Amino acid sequence: MAGMAAIKDDFQSRWWDLEKKLMDRFGKKPDVESILFLIGLQETGFLVEKISKEQKQDLMHVAICSILAASGYYLLEGQDEEGWPHFKQLKGLPTMDLMEQEGFLKDHILLYFENNSF
């Protein structure tokens, strides 16, 4: 069991490091939703002054597909005429409770930032 605790501690410290970097950059502590929103902006290059609720949801969807692509859940198929990425789901997501979902997303967010040298 000691091995699992070490993995959990490493994960937690990596998550805190990411939060700190984002806090230093944006001036406030981000939650998972904010980080997904930032990844969506990063992936689309979408910049407008006022973002609608629907656009924000679209950006977060792009972020989720982007971070889960590394584990083979999604595949980037291309972009539409407006430059929005489109993904194909390759396999179903595991059934998880809310705590497990958050950990699953955080793990993939960390991987995303490591792969994108943040």
N, CA, C and O of each residue as an XYZ file, in Angstrom:
472
protein
N       0.807     -1.204      0.000
C       0.000      0.000      0.000
C       0.856      1.277      0.000
O       0.408      2.326     -0.462
N       2.063      1.184      0.509
C       2.927      2.368      0.575
C       3.181      2.944     -0.819
O       3.282      4.159     -0.989
N       3.284      2.054     -1.820
C       3.502      2.505     -3.192
C       2.359      3.374     -3.704
O       2.586      4.385     -4.369
N       1.124      2.968     -3.388
C      -0.048      3.743     -3.818
C      -0.054      5.128     -3.176
O      -0.394      6.116     -3.828
N       0.323      5.198     -1.896
C       0.357      6.488     -1.199
C       1.385      7.414     -1.840
O       1.142      8.612     -1.982
N       2.529      6.861     -2.225
C       3.577      7.665     -2.867
C       3.089      8.203     -4.214
O       3.350      9.355     -4.563
N       2.381      7.359     -4.964
C       1.839      7.790     -6.258
C       0.826      8.906     -6.037
O       0.830      9.901     -6.763
N      -0.040      8.749     -5.041
C      -1.053      9.747     -4.735
C      -0.385     11.062     -4.325
O      -0.798     12.132     -4.771
N       0.652     10.984     -3.473
C       1.366     12.186     -3.035
C       2.018     12.899     -4.213
O       1.959     14.124     -4.314
N       2.645     12.124     -5.108
C       3.281     12.699     -6.283
C       2.238     13.395     -7.165
O       2.458     14.506     -7.647
N       1.114     12.730     -7.364
C       0.027     13.305     -8.158
C      -0.429     14.618     -7.530
O      -0.586     15.623     -8.222
N      -0.642     14.603     -6.204
C      -1.122     15.800     -5.506
C      -0.109     16.940     -5.615
O      -0.492     18.087     -5.848
N       1.174     16.637     -5.448
C       2.174     17.708     -5.517
C       2.290     18.245     -6.945
O       2.492     19.443     -7.143
N       2.162     17.360     -7.943
C       2.180     17.830     -9.335
C       0.968     18.715     -9.616
O       1.073     19.716    -10.325
N      -0.192     18.338     -9.050
C      -1.403     19.145     -9.243
C      -1.227     20.521     -8.589
O      -1.569     21.544     -9.182
N      -0.690     20.534     -7.365
C      -0.467     21.808     -6.675
C       0.535     22.679     -7.429
O       0.373     23.898     -7.491
N       1.560     22.068     -7.997
C       2.530     22.825     -8.799
C       1.844     23.482     -9.995
O       2.093     24.648    -10.301
N       0.978     22.723    -10.666
C       0.251     23.271    -11.812
C      -0.648     24.421    -11.372
O      -0.677     25.474    -12.009
N      -1.383     24.213    -10.278
C      -2.250     25.286     -9.765
C      -1.442     26.544     -9.460
O      -1.870     27.657     -9.765
N      -0.265     26.353     -8.851
C       0.577     27.500     -8.500
C       1.044     28.241     -9.755
O       1.003     29.470     -9.807
N       1.486     27.488    -10.766
C       1.921     28.122    -12.018
C       0.785     28.930    -12.638
O       0.987     30.056    -13.092
N      -0.409     28.344    -12.651
C      -1.559     29.041    -13.236
C      -1.962     30.237    -12.380
O      -2.374     31.272    -12.903
N      -1.843     30.090    -11.061
C      -2.168     31.186    -10.160
C      -1.187     32.348    -10.368
O      -1.594     33.509    -10.403
N       0.105     32.029    -10.505
C       1.115     33.055    -10.746
C       0.828     33.787    -12.051
O       1.028     34.997    -12.156
N       0.359     33.040    -13.038
C       0.125     33.610    -14.361
C      -1.175     34.408    -14.453
O      -1.232     35.441    -15.121
N      -2.230     33.915    -13.769
C      -3.543     34.545    -13.920
C      -4.051     35.261    -12.672
O      -5.098     35.907    -12.708
N      -3.309     35.148    -11.568
C      -3.656     35.910    -10.377
C      -4.742     35.313     -9.489
O      -5.104     35.912     -8.476
N      -5.269     34.142     -9.850
C      -6.216     33.474     -8.947
C      -6.120     31.974     -9.126
O      -5.717     31.477    -10.177
N      -6.503     31.257     -8.061
C      -6.411     29.797     -8.086
C      -7.496     29.235     -9.001
O      -8.681     29.496     -8.794
N      -7.096     28.469    -10.004
C      -8.073     27.924    -10.941
C      -8.691     26.619    -10.430
O      -8.033     25.838     -9.743
N      -9.963     26.394    -10.774
C     -10.553     25.087    -10.508
C     -10.454     24.258    -11.788
O      -9.998     24.761    -12.815
N     -10.871     23.013    -11.737
C     -10.762     22.121    -12.891
C     -11.489     22.713    -14.104
O     -10.988     22.666    -15.227
N     -12.678     23.270    -13.853
C     -13.464     23.853    -14.940
C     -12.705     25.003    -15.625
O     -12.680     25.090    -16.853
N     -12.094     25.874    -14.829
C     -11.322     26.999    -15.389
C     -10.143     26.505    -16.217
O      -9.842     27.049    -17.280
N      -9.479     25.464    -15.714
C      -8.327     24.914    -16.424
C      -8.775     24.303    -17.752
O      -8.110     24.475    -18.774
N      -9.907     23.587    -17.736
C     -10.436     23.019    -18.985
C     -10.770     24.146    -19.965
O     -10.513     24.026    -21.163
N     -11.336     25.222    -19.461
C     -11.659     26.379    -20.295
C     -10.383     26.938    -20.944
O     -10.368     27.237    -22.139
N      -9.323     27.076    -20.152
C      -8.033     27.567    -20.678
C      -7.474     26.636    -21.754
O      -6.957     27.094    -22.773
N      -7.581     25.325    -21.520
C      -7.100     24.358    -22.513
C      -7.910     24.494    -23.800
O      -7.356     24.435    -24.898
N      -9.222     24.677    -23.660
C     -10.074     24.881    -24.837
C      -9.654     26.100    -25.629
O      -9.599     26.066    -26.859
N      -9.354     27.186    -24.915
C      -8.873     28.406    -25.590
C      -7.548     28.131    -26.293
O      -7.336     28.556    -27.429
N      -6.664     27.420    -25.608
C      -5.351     27.066    -26.151
C      -5.496     26.245    -27.434
O      -4.820     26.503    -28.431
N      -6.384     25.259    -27.390
C      -6.545     24.335    -28.512
C      -7.224     24.967    -29.726
O      -6.985     24.556    -30.861
N      -8.055     25.949    -29.488
C      -8.817     26.541    -30.598
C      -8.223     27.868    -31.072
O      -8.459     28.288    -32.205
N      -7.450     28.527    -30.199
C      -6.973     29.866    -30.527
C      -8.129     30.852    -30.549
O      -8.009     31.948    -31.097
N      -9.249     30.460    -29.953
C     -10.490     31.238    -29.961
C     -10.330     32.458    -29.062
O     -10.149     32.321    -27.852
N     -10.394     33.630    -29.638
C     -10.279     34.860    -28.857
C     -11.357     35.854    -29.259
O     -11.327     36.413    -30.356
N     -12.284     36.062    -28.383
C     -13.272     37.123    -28.557
C     -13.455     37.768    -27.195
O     -13.140     37.175    -26.163
N     -13.970     38.999    -27.206
C     -14.104     39.704    -25.943
C     -15.174     39.071    -25.048
O     -14.957     38.881    -23.851
N     -16.314     38.751    -25.630
C     -17.421     38.205    -24.845
C     -17.708     36.788    -25.347
O     -18.069     36.586    -26.506
N     -17.542     35.824    -24.459
C     -17.774     34.431    -24.828
C     -19.126     33.997    -24.271
O     -19.389     34.146    -23.078
N     -19.971     33.467    -25.125
C     -21.303     33.012    -24.690
C     -21.177     31.743    -23.866
O     -20.151     31.062    -23.889
N     -22.241     31.442    -23.139
C     -22.262     30.220    -22.328
C     -22.075     28.997    -23.232
O     -21.361     28.060    -22.875
N     -22.715     29.013    -24.392
C     -22.606     27.898    -25.341
C     -21.168     27.752    -25.850
O     -20.652     26.639    -25.952
N     -20.528     28.877    -26.167
C     -19.137     28.837    -26.630
C     -18.224     28.303    -25.521
O     -17.295     27.541    -25.788
N     -18.496     28.709    -24.279
C     -17.689     28.236    -23.154
C     -17.828     26.716    -23.027
O     -16.839     26.017    -22.802
N     -19.068     26.199    -23.172
C     -19.291     24.754    -23.123
C     -18.560     24.056    -24.271
O     -17.968     22.994    -24.081
N     -18.602     24.655    -25.459
C     -17.897     24.091    -26.614
C     -16.391     24.035    -26.355
O     -15.732     23.046    -26.677
N     -15.857     25.113    -25.767
C     -14.419     25.163    -25.472
C     -14.036     24.087    -24.457
O     -12.986     23.457    -24.577
N     -14.894     23.881    -23.457
C     -14.605     22.865    -22.450
C     -14.717     21.462    -23.054
O     -13.976     20.560    -22.662
N     -15.627     21.276    -23.995
C     -15.749     19.991    -24.691
C     -14.473     19.710    -25.503
O     -13.948     18.596    -25.490
N     -13.992     20.734    -26.202
C     -12.738     20.608    -26.963
C     -11.606     20.228    -26.011
O     -10.780     19.372    -26.326
N     -11.575     20.877    -24.840
C     -10.520     20.602    -23.862
C     -10.574     19.148    -23.395
O      -9.547     18.472    -23.336
N     -11.768     18.672    -23.066
C     -11.908     17.299    -22.588
C     -11.473     16.310    -23.666
O     -10.749     15.355    -23.384
N     -11.913     16.541    -24.893
C     -11.486     15.658    -25.997
C      -9.971     15.723    -26.182
O      -9.322     14.701    -26.401
N      -9.415     16.926    -26.093
C      -7.966     17.112    -26.281
C      -7.168     16.387    -25.213
O      -6.191     15.707    -25.527
N      -7.573     16.523    -23.943
C      -6.785     15.889    -22.877
C      -6.967     14.378    -22.867
O      -6.050     13.648    -22.489
N      -8.145     13.897    -23.279
C      -8.375     12.451    -23.269
C      -7.860     11.761    -24.533
O      -7.807     10.533    -24.591
N      -7.483     12.544    -25.541
C      -6.909     11.977    -26.768
C      -5.599     11.252    -26.451
O      -5.278     10.246    -27.084
N      -4.844     11.761    -25.475
C      -3.561     11.147    -25.098
C      -3.739      9.707    -24.619
O      -2.821      8.896    -24.738
N      -4.911      9.388    -24.080
C      -5.172      8.026    -23.599
C      -6.013      7.221    -24.588
O      -6.514      6.147    -24.255
N      -6.163      7.738    -25.785
C      -6.852      6.983    -26.830
C      -8.373      7.005    -26.770
O      -9.024      6.201    -27.437
N      -8.957      7.916    -25.981
C     -10.422      8.008    -25.925
C     -10.974      8.765    -27.130
O     -12.059      8.459    -27.625
N     -10.220      9.749    -27.590
C     -10.658     10.570    -28.721
C      -9.536     10.689    -29.729
O      -8.359     10.540    -29.401
N      -9.929     10.964    -30.974
C      -8.981     11.200    -32.045
C      -9.374     12.497    -32.738
O     -10.533     12.680    -33.110
N      -8.414     13.391    -32.909
C      -8.673     14.629    -33.628
C      -8.863     14.289    -35.096
O      -7.956     13.756    -35.735
N     -10.044     14.596    -35.636
C     -10.343     14.279    -37.032
C     -10.006     15.428    -37.970
O      -9.753     15.212    -39.155
N     -10.001     16.636    -37.448
C      -9.720     17.795    -38.281
C     -10.429     19.013    -37.727
O     -10.909     19.012    -36.593
N     -10.486     20.058    -38.547
C     -11.129     21.299    -38.107
C     -12.217     21.688    -39.088
O     -12.149     21.377    -40.276
N     -13.231     22.383    -38.561
C     -14.277     22.889    -39.451
C     -13.815     24.205    -40.074
O     -12.700     24.661    -39.821
N     -14.667     24.803    -40.878
C     -14.285     26.035    -41.594
C     -14.006     27.212    -40.658
O     -13.348     28.176    -41.051
N     -14.501     27.135    -39.429
C     -14.225     28.208    -38.460
C     -12.977     27.914    -37.623
O     -12.607     28.699    -36.750
N     -12.334     26.780    -37.896
C     -11.102     26.449    -37.178
C     -11.314     25.670    -35.891
O     -10.366     25.453    -35.137
N     -12.551     25.243    -35.629
C     -12.816     24.464    -34.410
C     -12.422     23.009    -34.647
O     -12.790     22.428    -35.668
N     -11.679     22.419    -33.717
C     -11.298     21.012    -33.861
C     -12.504     20.090    -33.691
O     -13.408     20.368    -32.902
N     -12.503     19.000    -34.435
C     -13.549     17.983    -34.299
C     -12.908     16.649    -33.973
O     -11.905     16.262    -34.573
N     -13.497     15.954    -33.021
C     -12.954     14.709    -32.507
C     -13.907     13.554    -32.751
O     -15.123     13.725    -32.843
N     -13.319     12.381    -32.852
C     -14.091     11.142    -32.949
C     -13.830     10.369    -31.661
O     -12.677     10.198    -31.266
N     -14.887      9.902    -31.005
C     -14.704      9.104    -29.793
C     -14.343      7.687    -30.206
O     -15.058      7.059    -30.987
N     -13.223      7.182    -29.675
C     -12.726      5.857    -30.037
C     -13.154      4.773    -29.063
O     -13.329      3.617    -29.449
N     -13.324      5.147    -27.798
C     -13.769      4.169    -26.799
C     -14.551      4.888    -25.710
O     -14.371      6.082    -25.470
N     -15.413      4.136    -25.067
C     -16.242      4.707    -24.005
C     -15.430      5.057    -22.779
O     -14.397      4.445    -22.506
N     -15.902      6.044    -22.045
C     -15.233      6.432    -20.808
C     -15.634      5.465    -19.693
O     -16.755      4.955    -19.681
N     -14.719      5.216    -18.760
C     -15.056      4.320    -17.655
C     -16.157      4.933    -16.783
O     -16.287      6.154    -16.698
N     -16.939      4.077    -16.143
C     -17.966      4.542    -15.213
C     -17.279      4.931    -13.912
O     -16.544      4.138    -13.324
N     -17.528      6.171    -13.465
C     -16.851      6.671    -12.273
C     -17.803      7.534    -11.460
O     -18.753      8.101    -12.001
N     -17.545      7.632    -10.155
C     -18.286      8.588     -9.346
C     -17.609      9.960     -9.509
O     -16.582     10.073    -10.178
N     -18.184     10.985     -8.901
C     -17.667     12.346     -9.097
C     -16.212     12.512     -8.672
O     -15.435     13.170     -9.363
N     -15.840     11.918     -7.535
C     -14.451     12.033     -7.065
C     -13.487     11.365     -8.056
O     -12.425     11.906     -8.366
N     -13.872     10.193     -8.539
C     -13.029      9.484     -9.510
C     -12.940     10.271    -10.816
O     -11.873     10.352    -11.425
N     -14.061     10.850    -11.241
C     -14.061     11.663    -12.468
C     -13.093     12.825    -12.347
O     -12.320     13.102    -13.263
N     -13.142     13.509    -11.194
C     -12.251     14.649    -11.010
C     -10.785     14.215    -11.048
O      -9.957     14.879    -11.671
N     -10.467     13.116    -10.390
C      -9.100     12.601    -10.411
C      -8.667     12.218    -11.816
O      -7.543     12.501    -12.233
N      -9.565     11.576    -12.536
C      -9.324     11.160    -13.929
C      -9.022     12.386    -14.796
O      -8.072     12.381    -15.579
N      -9.836     13.433    -14.652
C      -9.616     14.663    -15.429
C      -8.315     15.350    -15.021
O      -7.545     15.787    -15.875
N      -8.074     15.442    -13.709
C      -6.846     16.092    -13.227
C      -5.610     15.375    -13.763
O      -4.643     16.013    -14.179
N      -5.650     14.043    -13.749
C      -4.537     13.242    -14.243
C      -4.268     13.571    -15.712
O      -3.116     13.738    -16.113
N      -5.320     13.662    -16.504
C      -5.174     13.972    -17.924
C      -4.783     15.425    -18.158
O      -4.078     15.730    -19.120
N      -5.234     16.324    -17.284
C      -4.823     17.731    -17.381
C      -3.313     17.832    -17.141
O      -2.611     18.529    -17.874
N      -2.818     17.139    -16.116
C      -1.377     17.142    -15.831
C      -0.591     16.610    -17.026
O       0.424     17.185    -17.421
N      -1.064     15.517    -17.591
C      -0.410     14.928    -18.760
C      -0.397     15.915    -19.924
O       0.610     16.052    -20.620
N      -1.518     16.599    -20.131
C      -1.621     17.594    -21.200
C      -0.560     18.686    -21.028
O       0.146     19.032    -21.976
N      -0.458     19.222    -19.810
C       0.514     20.298    -19.585
C       1.952     19.788    -19.685
O       2.834     20.515    -20.143
N       2.192     18.550    -19.262
C       3.541     17.979    -19.396
C       3.880     17.806    -20.880
O       4.995     18.113    -21.302
N       2.923     17.317    -21.667
C       3.147     17.117    -23.106
C       3.271     18.426    -23.869
O       3.864     18.471    -24.947
N       2.710     19.492    -23.305
C       2.765     20.799    -23.975
C       3.754     21.734    -23.302
O       3.705     22.949    -23.497
N       4.659     21.159    -22.505
C       5.764     21.891    -21.858
C       5.332     23.199    -21.211
O       5.862     24.265    -21.525
N       4.367     23.105    -20.305
C       3.937     24.327    -19.604
C       4.808     24.521    -18.388
O       4.628     25.487    -17.647
